[in-house]
Amino acid sequence: MKALILYYSNYKHNTEKLAKVFARKINCDLINIESTKDINLENYDLIGFGSGVYKESMAPKLFKLVDRLNLKGKNVFVFSTSGVGMKFYNNKLLKLLKEKGAIIKGSFACKGSFIAKEFSDNKIFDFLGKLSQGHPNEKDFKKAEEFITKLVKLL
Ligand SMILES: Cc1cc2nc3c(=O)[nH]c(=O)nc-3n(C[C@H](O)[C@H](O)[C@H](O)COP(=O)(O)O)c2cc1C
């Protein structure tokens, strides 16, 4: 089984930390999409797509990349880190992947720390920012390992 993880993580490297946990667990290739142009998916049985959430959306760059790739019949999974840590932020990318003919194998999300005052005066973000401190943490990484182990077993 050959797997590849493609990720975008430019704020606090929260998603990158998660991507590295997945990659270590299943011993797969890892690509930061900001530092590469040519991606050849031919030899991969599984591809993971991850990003932080910025203003309610995973990174536009990741959507643009997915749009360019030939994903017909490919096994894929999606992961994100966000202030709230909810999986619903993955849904838009999952929908696009489905439209591209990919086979959805899983979706994972956890909290990623952020400092609200760096981008918003909204009090609710201030509160959520406090809750997100320290994430992703060891518990999140353990859940991530369990997720990827189960996913790979079912391939
Ligand atoms: C500009 C900006 C906008 C954000 N918007 C949201 C948001 O809409 N919802 C949310 O839950 N978290 C939001 N966050 C928090 C990030 O999703 C969180 O810090 C994430 O872990 C960042 O990932 P990264 O460090 O891999 O880039 C935002 C962070 C930034 C910097």
The ligand as a Gaussian input file, in Angstrom:
#p B3LYP/6-31G(d) Opt

LIG

0 1
 C       -7.345000      34.075000       9.184000
 C       -7.853000      32.924000      10.003000
 C       -9.192000      32.572000       9.935000
 C       -9.688000      31.501000      10.693000
 N      -11.003000      31.157000      10.569000
 C      -11.486000      30.110000      11.284000
 C      -12.856000      29.711000      11.142000
 O      -13.620000      30.264000      10.366000
 N      -13.309000      28.686000      11.905000
 C      -12.486000      28.021000      12.777000
 O      -12.967000      27.107000      13.462000
 N      -11.171000      28.356000      12.910000
 C      -10.654000      29.382000      12.182000
 N       -9.315000      29.726000      12.306000
 C       -8.403000      28.917000      13.166000
 C       -7.587000      27.947000      12.322000
 O       -8.439000      27.105000      11.581000
 C       -6.671000      27.063000      13.180000
 O       -5.749000      27.858000      13.878000
 C       -5.937000      26.031000      12.305000
 O       -5.360000      25.066000      13.147000
 C       -4.855000      26.673000      11.439000
 O       -4.174000      25.663000      10.733000
 P       -2.634000      25.763000      10.326000
 O       -1.845000      26.137000      11.560000
 O       -2.329000      24.404000       9.826000
 O       -2.549000      26.791000       9.240000
 C       -8.804000      30.783000      11.562000
 C       -7.449000      31.156000      11.642000
 C       -6.971000      32.200000      10.867000
 C       -5.525000      32.578000      10.961000

